[in-house]
Amino acid sequence: MGYAGLVTVSARTQEDLDEQAEVVEQLARETGMDLRVLDARQDIAWAASLPLGLAPSTLLAS
């Protein structure tokens, strides 16, 4: 069994987005979570964020 959780970071500007993304990544590391950034993979990220459980198996692969 695999488990995937999705974290979405949004901001008004690219600078704010970079700053907030770093904060989220740091907090995740401190709690032992491994986050994978889906930059330039918006199609997969969008599909995986739907509440229908459509996460592709590649997100669950180790």
C-alpha positions, 0 to 999 in steps of 0.5 A, a space after each residue: 500500500 502506498 500513501 500520497 499527500 499533496 501540498 499546494 503552495 500559492 502566492 501573489 508573486 513569484 518571489 513570495 511563492 519561492 519564499 513560502 515554498 521554502 518554508 513549507 519544504 523546511 517544515 516538511 523536512 523537520 517532520 520527516 516528510 519527503 516532498 517532491 516538487 511538481 514544477 513543469 508537471 502541472 497536468 499531473 499535479 492538477 489530476 492528483 489534487 482532484 478529490 477523486 483519488 486519481 493520483 498516478 502511480 508514479 507519485 506513489 513510487 519510491 
